[in-house]
Amino acid sequence: MTDIKNEENNAQEEDFAALLDQYEADTPSQISIGDKVSGKIVHRSKESLHVDVGTRSEAILSLEDPRTAELKVDDTIEAFVKRSSGEIQLSLDPILGHGDFSSLLEAYDQGTPIEGTVIGVNKGGFEVNIGGSKCFCPISQLALERIETPQTWIGTTRDFKIIELDHKGKSAVVSHRQLIIDEENRKRDELRAKIHEGVVLEGKVVEIMKFGAFIDLGGLRGLLHISELAHYKVMKVEDILHSGQELEVKVLSIETDEKGRERFSLSRKALIENPWHVHHFQEGQVLKATPVRTAPFGLFVRVVEGIEGLVPKRFLKKEGQIVELEDVPLDQEEEFVVIEINQEDQRLTLAFKGWDERPESALKAGEKLKANVVKIIPAGLLVQAIDDPARGLVPKRFLDKMNHKKLTETYPEGRELDLVLESIDERGRYTFELLDKKNDIASETIEKYADKESFAHNPFADFFNK
């Protein structure tokens, strides 16, 4: 009985020994600093992650690294051994001085990008950890734009291109900027192969000038001239485009300057249907249009989108009366009549509706009326009757030879005057006289030619009393 128990104990000891041998065979006998290991997160504490990497004790990954915020229990990660004696400590980045320099050699020989992490700032640039090798990136080679706060780049990871390699020191000079430039050049070459006269491309407004706008076509720039924005005359580029706006453009031409640079001329107008091919007009047609701007020679009005008409100064009349440009309200729709159509030059001449009407005045010479001062002109006062369409002149001879300043002070625009219609000439022009001046003249004449004492017996008394 004793022999049987001894045999069973010996068998159990042999099985236990075999299991222990197997465990030790499956467990790494030694982990060194810089080794890359893989393991599963088994616990998360306030300060660290506990990772099962197959050793007798769990490895520790500090939560100080912000990248650990997204990691959770049961995630499998790859990390590098930061400390191997005692408590095994891990890092998500390769350990400086313990990297594989062969990866830098391969990336340099093949010209391929390699991932690295910015770990510090020094004079003139950044320290970059690439596979455990300490590399240098000049400050001008980390980005396209100027870097104002280098410290904010510490801890960031990106791809780098090795531009210089020190085999003895096992270090390198690297650039992220060059990778960006290489990619832009690749895209530019692909785009250039697609560009030819007549092709339609998507673009973005990147710069607005007085003469047009520069459009980014995806790495290449073209000029959209102001004359190619619309089928009508555009006064300001900003009336149609704004910075950052995306739009379709057509390539009109490709030219090479004296330095060998290609210049692309673009058009927006070429992709918009010409409104002159859609809208048709007839002379005498009455239409609604909106005054948009004035010029020394007349008034521009928007008839429809893409078509503007001109009201020349000679047609600036309403009901036979002259309309001053400054008195025309802009952006208020009015009725106009088509005077002339130039289909070839795409020009439309318009006039205010009723421009040729000549309302007749009921006034007769000698009649009194009230009128408003319209403006002061070299010949005198231009006035408009209040209750009659008559418009005419109070000549300077009735104004005591006042100079322009005195006239302006005495007869401001809009002042109401009492007048007498002196005459209407053969051309229908009205001449008015100030009523108070007329009375003054009559009084002066009486004073001059009448004897007060014998006035009652003067044979001309009846004449002066008329």
C-alpha positions as CSV (number, residue, x, y, z in Angstrom):
1,M,0.0,0.0,0.0
2,T,2.9,2.3,0.9
3,D,4.6,1.5,-2.4
4,I,1.5,2.5,-4.4
5,K,1.2,5.9,-2.6
6,N,4.9,6.6,-3.3
7,E,4.5,5.8,-7.0
8,E,1.5,8.2,-7.2
9,N,3.4,11.0,-5.4
10,N,6.4,10.5,-7.8
11,A,4.1,10.7,-10.8
12,Q,2.5,13.9,-9.6
13,E,5.9,15.5,-9.0
14,E,7.0,14.5,-12.5
15,D,3.8,16.0,-14.0
16,F,4.4,19.3,-12.1
17,A,8.0,19.4,-13.2
18,A,7.0,18.9,-16.8
19,L,4.4,21.8,-16.5
20,L,7.0,24.0,-14.9
21,D,9.5,23.3,-17.7
22,Q,6.9,24.0,-20.3
23,Y,5.9,27.3,-18.6
24,E,9.5,28.4,-18.4
25,A,10.0,27.5,-22.0
26,D,7.0,29.7,-23.0
27,T,8.1,32.6,-20.8
28,P,10.8,34.9,-22.1
29,S,13.9,34.2,-20.1
30,Q,15.2,37.8,-20.6
31,I,13.7,41.1,-21.8
32,S,16.1,43.9,-22.6
33,I,15.6,47.6,-22.8
34,G,14.5,48.6,-26.3
35,D,12.8,45.3,-27.0
36,K,9.4,45.6,-28.8
37,V,6.8,43.4,-27.0
38,S,3.1,42.7,-27.5
39,G,0.6,42.1,-24.7
40,K,-2.9,42.4,-23.5
41,I,-4.1,45.1,-21.0
42,V,-5.4,43.2,-17.9
43,H,-5.9,46.1,-15.4
44,R,-6.2,49.8,-15.4
45,S,-5.3,51.8,-12.2
46,K,-5.3,55.5,-11.5
47,E,-1.6,55.8,-12.6
48,S,-0.9,53.0,-15.0
49,L,-1.9,50.1,-17.3
50,H,-0.9,46.6,-16.3
51,V,0.0,44.6,-19.4
52,D,0.5,40.8,-19.7
53,V,3.5,40.5,-22.0
54,G,4.1,36.8,-21.1
55,T,6.6,37.4,-18.3
56,R,6.1,36.1,-14.7
57,S,5.0,39.6,-13.7
58,E,2.9,42.2,-15.5
59,A,4.6,45.1,-17.3
60,I,3.6,48.7,-16.4
61,L,2.7,51.4,-18.9
62,S,2.3,54.9,-17.3
63,L,-0.8,56.9,-18.0
64,E,1.3,60.1,-18.3
65,D,1.4,59.5,-22.1
66,P,-1.9,61.1,-23.5
67,R,-2.2,58.3,-26.0
68,T,-3.1,55.9,-23.2
69,A,-6.4,57.7,-22.7
70,E,-8.0,55.6,-25.5
71,L,-6.7,52.3,-24.3
72,K,-8.9,49.9,-22.2
73,V,-8.8,46.5,-20.5
74,D,-8.5,43.6,-23.1
75,D,-6.9,45.8,-25.7
76,T,-3.8,44.3,-27.3
77,I,-0.9,46.8,-27.7
78,E,2.6,46.9,-28.9
79,A,5.2,48.8,-26.8
80,F,8.9,49.1,-26.1
81,V,10.7,48.0,-22.9
82,K,11.8,51.0,-21.0
83,R,13.1,49.2,-17.9
84,S,13.7,45.4,-17.7
85,S,15.2,44.8,-14.2
86,G,12.7,44.5,-11.3
87,E,9.4,46.0,-12.5
88,I,9.1,46.0,-16.2
89,Q,8.2,49.4,-17.6
90,L,6.9,50.1,-21.1
91,S,6.8,53.0,-23.5
92,L,4.7,53.5,-26.6
93,D,7.7,55.1,-28.3
94,P,11.0,53.3,-29.2
95,I,13.7,53.8,-26.5
96,L,16.4,56.2,-27.6
97,G,19.8,54.5,-28.0
98,H,18.2,51.1,-28.3
99,G,16.6,51.3,-31.7
100,D,17.2,49.4,-34.9
101,F,19.3,51.6,-37.1
102,S,18.7,49.3,-40.0
103,S,15.2,50.8,-40.4
104,L,16.7,54.3,-41.0
105,L,19.2,52.8,-43.5
106,E,16.4,51.2,-45.4
107,A,14.2,54.3,-45.4
108,Y,17.1,56.5,-46.6
109,D,18.2,54.1,-49.4
110,Q,14.6,53.7,-50.7
111,G,13.5,57.3,-50.1
112,T,10.5,56.1,-48.2
113,P,8.9,58.0,-45.2
114,I,9.4,56.7,-41.7
115,E,7.4,57.5,-38.6
116,G,8.9,59.5,-35.7
117,T,7.9,61.3,-32.5
118,V,9.0,64.8,-31.6
119,I,10.5,64.5,-28.1
120,G,12.2,67.9,-27.6
121,V,13.3,71.3,-28.8
122,N,16.8,72.4,-29.2
123,K,18.6,75.3,-30.9
124,G,17.5,75.5,-34.5
125,G,15.0,72.6,-34.5
126,F,13.5,69.5,-32.9
127,E,14.7,66.2,-31.4
128,V,12.9,63.3,-33.1
129,N,12.7,59.7,-31.9
130,I,12.7,57.4,-34.9
131,G,12.8,53.7,-34.0
132,G,15.0,54.4,-31.0
133,S,17.4,56.6,-32.9
134,K,17.7,60.3,-32.0
135,C,17.3,62.4,-35.1
136,F,17.3,66.1,-35.8
137,C,14.6,68.1,-37.7
138,P,15.4,71.8,-38.5
139,I,12.6,74.1,-37.4
140,S,12.0,75.1,-41.0
141,Q,11.5,71.4,-42.0
142,L,8.6,70.4,-39.7
143,A,5.8,72.3,-41.5
144,L,5.0,74.5,-44.5
145,E,3.9,77.4,-42.3
146,R,6.2,79.4,-39.9
147,I,6.3,77.7,-36.4
148,E,5.8,80.3,-33.7
149,T,5.5,78.0,-30.6
150,P,7.8,75.0,-31.0
151,Q,6.9,73.5,-27.6
152,T,3.4,72.7,-28.8
153,W,4.8,70.2,-31.2
154,I,6.4,68.0,-28.5
155,G,4.7,64.6,-28.3
156,T,3.3,64.7,-31.9
157,T,3.9,61.8,-34.2
158,R,4.2,62.1,-38.0
159,D,6.1,60.7,-41.0
160,F,9.5,62.0,-41.9
161,K,11.9,61.9,-44.8
162,I,15.5,61.2,-44.1
163,I,17.5,63.9,-45.9
164,E,21.0,63.2,-44.3
165,L,22.3,60.1,-42.5
166,D,25.2,59.8,-40.1
167,H,26.3,56.1,-40.1
168,K,28.8,56.5,-37.4
169,G,26.6,58.4,-34.9
170,K,23.6,56.4,-36.0
171,S,21.5,59.6,-36.3
172,A,19.8,61.5,-39.1
173,V,18.6,64.9,-40.3
174,V,14.9,64.5,-41.2
175,S,12.1,66.6,-42.8
176,H,8.3,66.4,-42.6
177,R,7.9,69.5,-44.8
178,Q,9.7,67.8,-47.7
179,L,7.1,65.0,-47.7
180,I,4.3,67.6,-48.0
181,I,6.1,69.2,-50.9
182,D,6.7,65.9,-52.6
183,E,3.0,65.0,-52.3
184,E,1.9,68.4,-53.6
185,N,4.3,68.0,-56.6
186,R,2.9,64.6,-57.3
187,K,-0.7,65.9,-57.2
188,R,0.3,68.9,-59.3
189,D,1.9,66.6,-62.0
190,E,-1.3,64.5,-62.1
191,L,-3.4,67.6,-62.4
192,R,-1.3,69.2,-65.1
193,A,-1.7,66.0,-67.2
194,K,-5.5,66.6,-67.1
195,I,-5.4,70.4,-68.0
196,H,-6.0,71.5,-71.6
197,E,-7.8,74.3,-73.3
198,G,-11.6,73.9,-72.9
199,V,-11.5,71.6,-69.9
200,V,-13.9,72.4,-67.0
201,L,-12.4,72.2,-63.5
202,E,-13.4,72.7,-59.8
203,G,-11.5,75.5,-58.1
204,K,-11.4,77.7,-55.0
205,V,-11.0,81.5,-54.8
206,V,-7.7,82.1,-53.0
207,E,-7.0,85.8,-53.8
208,I,-9.1,88.6,-55.0
209,M,-7.5,91.5,-57.0
210,K,-9.0,94.6,-58.7
211,F,-8.5,92.9,-62.1
212,G,-9.8,89.5,-61.2
213,A,-9.3,86.5,-58.9
214,F,-6.7,83.8,-58.6
215,I,-8.2,80.3,-58.5
216,D,-6.6,77.3,-56.9
217,L,-7.2,74.3,-59.2
218,G,-5.8,71.8,-56.7
219,G,-2.1,72.7,-56.6
220,L,-2.0,74.9,-59.7
221,R,-3.3,78.5,-59.9
222,G,-5.1,80.2,-62.7
223,L,-6.4,83.8,-63.3
224,L,-10.1,84.5,-63.6
225,H,-10.1,88.0,-65.2
226,I,-12.9,90.3,-64.2
227,S,-14.1,90.4,-67.8
228,E,-14.7,86.6,-67.6
229,L,-16.9,86.7,-64.5
230,A,-20.3,87.4,-66.2
231,H,-21.9,88.4,-69.5
232,Y,-22.4,92.0,-68.2
233,K,-19.8,94.5,-67.1
234,V,-18.7,93.7,-63.5
235,M,-17.6,96.8,-61.5
236,K,-16.1,94.9,-58.5
237,V,-15.0,91.3,-58.3
238,E,-16.4,91.2,-54.7
239,D,-19.9,91.7,-56.2
240,I,-19.7,88.1,-57.4
241,L,-16.8,86.2,-55.7
242,H,-15.6,85.9,-52.1
243,S,-12.4,84.3,-50.7
244,G,-12.7,80.6,-50.2
245,Q,-15.7,80.2,-52.6
246,E,-15.7,77.0,-54.7
247,L,-16.8,77.3,-58.3
248,E,-16.5,75.7,-61.7
249,V,-14.2,77.3,-64.3
250,K,-13.3,76.7,-67.9
251,V,-9.7,76.8,-69.1
252,L,-9.6,79.4,-71.9
253,S,-5.8,79.3,-72.7
254,I,-2.5,78.1,-71.4
255,E,0.6,80.3,-72.0
256,T,4.2,80.1,-71.0
257,D,5.9,83.3,-69.7
258,E,9.6,84.3,-70.3
259,K,10.6,82.3,-67.2
260,G,9.0,79.1,-68.4
261,R,6.1,79.3,-66.0
262,E,2.7,78.3,-67.3
263,R,-0.2,80.8,-67.0
264,F,-3.8,79.5,-67.0
265,S,-6.6,81.9,-68.2
266,L,-10.0,80.9,-66.7
267,S,-13.6,81.8,-67.3
268,R,-16.8,81.6,-65.3
269,K,-18.8,83.4,-68.0
270,A,-18.2,80.5,-70.5
271,L,-20.2,78.2,-68.3
272,I,-23.2,80.5,-67.9
273,E,-25.8,80.7,-70.6
274,N,-25.7,84.1,-72.3
275,P,-29.0,85.9,-71.2
276,W,-29.1,87.7,-74.6
277,H,-29.8,84.3,-76.1
278,V,-32.7,83.8,-73.7
279,H,-34.3,87.2,-73.5
280,H,-35.6,89.1,-76.6
281,F,-36.6,92.8,-76.7
282,Q,-38.5,95.0,-79.1
283,E,-38.2,98.8,-79.6
284,G,-41.0,100.6,-77.8
285,Q,-41.4,97.7,-75.3
286,V,-42.2,98.8,-71.8
287,L,-40.4,96.8,-69.1
288,K,-39.5,96.9,-65.4
289,A,-35.9,97.5,-64.5
290,T,-33.9,98.6,-61.5
291,P,-31.4,101.5,-61.5
292,V,-28.1,100.3,-60.2
293,R,-25.5,103.0,-60.7
294,T,-25.0,106.4,-62.3
295,A,-22.3,107.7,-64.7
296,P,-21.5,111.2,-66.1
297,F,-23.3,110.2,-69.3
298,G,-26.4,108.5,-67.9
299,L,-28.0,105.9,-65.8
300,F,-27.4,102.1,-65.8
301,V,-30.3,99.8,-64.9
302,R,-30.5,96.1,-64.4
303,V,-33.2,94.6,-66.7
304,V,-32.6,90.9,-65.8
305,E,-29.7,89.0,-64.3
306,G,-26.8,89.5,-66.8
307,I,-28.4,92.3,-68.8
308,E,-28.0,96.0,-68.1
309,G,-29.4,98.9,-70.1
310,L,-28.3,102.5,-70.3
311,V,-30.5,105.5,-70.0
312,P,-28.5,108.3,-71.7
313,K,-28.7,111.8,-70.3
314,R,-30.8,113.0,-73.2
315,F,-33.5,110.5,-72.2
316,L,-33.4,111.4,-68.5
317,K,-36.9,112.9,-68.6
318,K,-40.3,112.1,-67.0
319,E,-43.5,113.7,-68.4
320,G,-41.4,116.1,-70.4
321,Q,-39.4,117.2,-67.3
322,I,-35.7,116.7,-66.9
323,V,-34.7,114.2,-64.2
324,E,-31.4,114.9,-62.4
325,L,-29.2,111.8,-61.9
326,E,-28.7,112.5,-58.2
327,D,-32.5,112.4,-57.8
328,V,-32.9,108.9,-59.2
329,P,-33.3,106.4,-56.3
330,L,-31.1,103.3,-56.8
331,D,-32.3,99.7,-56.3
332,Q,-36.0,100.8,-56.7
333,E,-37.8,99.2,-59.7
334,E,-39.3,101.5,-62.3
335,E,-40.8,101.3,-65.7
336,F,-38.6,102.0,-68.8
337,V,-39.2,102.0,-72.5
338,V,-36.8,100.3,-75.0
339,I,-35.4,103.0,-77.4
340,E,-32.7,101.0,-79.2
341,I,-31.4,97.4,-79.4
342,N,-27.9,96.5,-80.4
343,Q,-27.9,92.7,-80.5
344,E,-24.4,92.4,-81.9
345,D,-22.7,94.5,-79.1
346,Q,-25.4,93.3,-76.6
347,R,-26.4,96.9,-75.7
348,L,-29.8,98.2,-74.7
349,T,-30.7,101.9,-74.8
350,L,-33.6,102.8,-72.5
351,A,-35.6,105.8,-71.4
352,F,-38.0,106.5,-68.5
353,K,-41.5,105.7,-69.4
354,G,-43.1,109.0,-70.5
355,W,-39.8,110.6,-71.4
356,D,-41.3,112.1,-74.6
357,E,-44.6,113.3,-73.1
358,R,-45.1,117.1,-73.3
359,P,-47.9,118.0,-70.9
360,E,-49.3,121.4,-71.8
361,S,-49.3,124.3,-69.4
362,A,-52.5,126.3,-68.9
363,L,-50.5,129.4,-67.9
364,K,-50.7,132.6,-69.9
365,A,-48.4,135.6,-69.9
366,G,-49.2,137.9,-67.0
367,E,-50.7,135.2,-64.7
368,K,-49.5,134.8,-61.2
369,L,-48.3,131.4,-59.8
370,K,-46.3,129.7,-57.1
371,A,-43.1,127.7,-58.0
372,N,-40.1,126.0,-56.3
373,V,-36.5,126.7,-57.0
374,V,-35.0,123.7,-58.8
375,K,-31.4,124.9,-59.1
376,I,-29.3,127.9,-59.8
377,I,-27.7,128.1,-63.3
378,P,-25.6,130.8,-64.9
379,A,-28.6,132.3,-66.6
380,G,-30.6,132.7,-63.3
381,L,-33.0,130.6,-61.3
382,L,-34.5,127.4,-62.8
383,V,-38.0,127.0,-61.3
384,Q,-40.8,124.5,-61.4
385,A,-44.5,125.6,-61.1
386,I,-46.2,123.9,-58.2
387,D,-49.7,123.5,-59.6
388,D,-48.7,123.4,-63.3
389,P,-46.2,121.4,-65.4
390,A,-44.5,124.7,-66.5
391,R,-40.8,124.9,-65.8
392,G,-38.7,127.9,-66.8
393,L,-36.3,130.6,-65.8
394,V,-36.2,133.7,-63.7
395,P,-33.5,135.6,-65.6
396,K,-30.6,137.3,-63.8
397,R,-31.9,140.7,-64.9
398,F,-34.7,140.3,-62.3
399,L,-32.3,139.3,-59.6
400,D,-30.5,142.6,-58.8
401,K,-27.3,141.3,-60.4
402,M,-26.6,139.0,-57.5
403,N,-23.5,136.8,-57.6
404,H,-23.7,133.0,-57.3
405,K,-23.0,133.0,-53.5
406,K,-25.7,135.6,-52.8
407,L,-28.2,133.8,-55.1
408,T,-27.5,130.5,-53.2
409,E,-28.1,132.1,-49.9
410,T,-31.2,134.0,-51.0
411,Y,-32.8,131.3,-53.1
412,P,-31.9,127.9,-51.8
413,E,-33.2,124.9,-53.7
414,G,-36.8,124.1,-52.9
415,R,-37.7,127.6,-51.8
416,E,-41.2,128.6,-52.8
417,L,-41.5,131.8,-54.8
418,D,-44.4,134.0,-56.0
419,L,-44.0,134.6,-59.7
420,V,-45.6,136.1,-62.7
421,L,-45.3,134.5,-66.1
422,E,-43.6,137.2,-68.2
423,S,-43.5,135.4,-71.6
424,I,-43.5,132.2,-73.6
425,D,-41.2,132.2,-76.6
426,E,-41.6,130.5,-79.9
427,R,-39.8,127.4,-78.6
428,G,-42.1,127.0,-75.7
429,R,-39.7,128.3,-73.1
430,Y,-41.1,130.0,-70.0
431,T,-39.7,133.2,-68.5
432,F,-40.8,134.2,-65.1
433,E,-40.5,137.4,-63.0
434,L,-40.5,137.7,-59.2
435,L,-43.9,139.0,-58.2
436,D,-42.5,141.3,-55.4
437,K,-39.9,142.7,-57.8
438,K,-42.6,143.4,-60.4
439,N,-44.5,145.4,-57.7
440,D,-41.4,147.2,-56.7
441,I,-40.7,148.3,-60.3
442,A,-44.3,149.7,-60.6
443,S,-43.9,151.7,-57.3
444,E,-40.6,153.1,-58.4
445,T,-42.0,154.1,-61.7
446,I,-44.9,155.9,-60.1
447,E,-42.6,157.7,-57.6
448,K,-40.4,158.8,-60.5
449,Y,-42.9,160.1,-62.9
450,A,-45.8,161.2,-60.7
451,D,-46.2,164.5,-58.8
452,K,-47.8,163.5,-55.5
453,E,-49.6,166.8,-55.1
454,S,-51.1,166.8,-58.5
455,F,-51.3,163.1,-59.1
456,A,-55.1,163.1,-59.2
457,H,-54.9,165.6,-62.1
458,N,-52.2,163.6,-64.0
459,P,-53.5,162.3,-67.3
460,F,-51.3,159.2,-66.9
461,A,-52.8,158.4,-63.4
462,D,-55.0,155.7,-64.8
463,F,-52.0,154.0,-66.5
464,F,-50.0,153.8,-63.2
465,N,-53.0,152.5,-61.4
466,K,-53.5,149.6,-63.7
